[in-house]
Amino acid sequence: MRRTGRLGRMDGPWNANIHYDTRLAACVPAAAKAVLDVGCGDGFLAARLARHVPFVVAIDRDAPVLGRARARFPEAAVTWRHGDILTHPLEAESFDAVLSNAASITCPMRGPRCGG
């Protein structure tokens, strides 16, 4: 879908999360081989990451939303996982970067910021 508005022309859907996906993806080290997207929602960030990172895991605890992500990006090289990041079994130190767009505001977690 193409729209024209105050900010110019846009293709596809837009929301604040999608807007910040580019910034988050830029935080991933160029040599990253494995990235985790926590609270992947509709999958926009995970699909973007999969264009440049060989192994992307996207996890969300909302099964219907995760289903939308799978359906929206069927060709994306993403491992979609249903679960809660606080309890889902993930191998320690198995990711070069862990990203979260909106899910981090609902999680009682603290960690390093982009670049730190």
C-alpha positions in Angstrom: 0.0 0.0 0.0 1.4 3.4 -0.9 0.4 6.5 1.0 1.3 10.1 0.8 1.2 12.3 3.9 3.1 15.0 5.8 6.3 12.9 5.8 6.2 12.0 2.1 5.5 8.7 0.4 5.5 5.4 2.2 5.1 1.8 1.1 3.4 -0.8 3.3 2.2 -0.5 6.9 3.6 1.9 9.4 3.5 2.3 13.1 6.0 3.5 15.7 7.5 0.1 16.2 8.2 -0.4 12.5 9.6 3.1 12.4 12.3 2.2 15.0 13.1 -1.2 13.5 15.7 0.4 11.3 17.5 2.0 14.2 17.5 -1.3 16.2 18.8 -3.3 13.2 21.6 -0.8 12.9 22.7 -1.7 16.5 23.5 -5.3 15.4 27.2 -5.8 14.8 28.1 -6.4 11.1 29.7 -9.7 12.0 26.7 -11.0 13.9 25.8 -14.6 13.0 22.8 -15.1 15.4 20.3 -12.5 16.7 17.3 -12.9 19.0 14.2 -10.7 18.6 12.3 -10.6 21.9 8.6 -9.9 21.6 8.7 -10.0 17.8 5.1 -9.1 17.4 4.1 -9.0 13.7 7.7 -9.9 12.7 8.8 -6.8 10.9 12.1 -6.5 12.8 12.9 -10.2 12.6 12.3 -10.2 8.8 14.5 -7.2 8.4 17.3 -8.8 10.4 17.0 -12.0 8.4 18.1 -10.1 5.3 21.6 -9.6 6.8 22.0 -12.1 9.7 22.3 -15.9 9.0 20.4 -17.0 12.1 17.4 -15.1 13.5 15.2 -16.3 16.3 12.0 -14.4 16.9 10.0 -15.1 20.1 6.6 -13.9 21.2 4.2 -15.1 23.9 1.1 -14.1 21.9 0.3 -17.0 19.7 -2.1 -15.2 17.3 0.4 -12.4 16.8 3.2 -14.9 16.1 0.9 -16.6 13.6 0.5 -13.3 11.8 4.3 -12.8 11.7 4.7 -16.3 10.2 2.0 -15.6 7.6 3.2 -12.1 6.8 6.8 -13.2 6.2 6.7 -16.9 5.0 9.9 -16.5 3.0 12.0 -14.9 5.8 14.7 -17.1 7.2 13.5 -16.7 10.8 12.9 -19.4 13.4 9.6 -18.3 15.0 9.2 -19.4 18.6 6.1 -19.2 20.8 7.0 -18.6 24.4 7.9 -16.2 27.2 11.4 -14.9 27.1 11.6 -15.2 30.9 10.9 -18.9 30.9 11.7 -20.2 27.4 14.8 -22.4 27.2 17.5 -20.7 25.2 21.2 -21.7 25.2 23.4 -19.3 27.2 25.5 -17.0 25.1 24.0 -18.3 21.8 23.2 -14.9 20.3 25.5 -12.1 19.2 22.7 -9.6 19.7 19.4 -9.5 21.5 16.9 -6.9 20.4 13.5 -5.9 21.6 11.4 -3.1 20.3 8.2 -2.6 22.3 8.3 -5.8 24.5 11.1 -4.4 26.6 8.7 -1.9 28.2 6.6 -4.8 29.7 9.5 -7.0 30.8 11.2 -6.6 34.2 14.7 -7.0 32.6 17.7 -4.7 32.5 20.7 -5.1 30.2 23.2 -3.3 28.0 22.0 -0.6 25.6 22.9 -0.4 21.9 26.6 -0.2 21.6 27.2 -0.7 25.3 
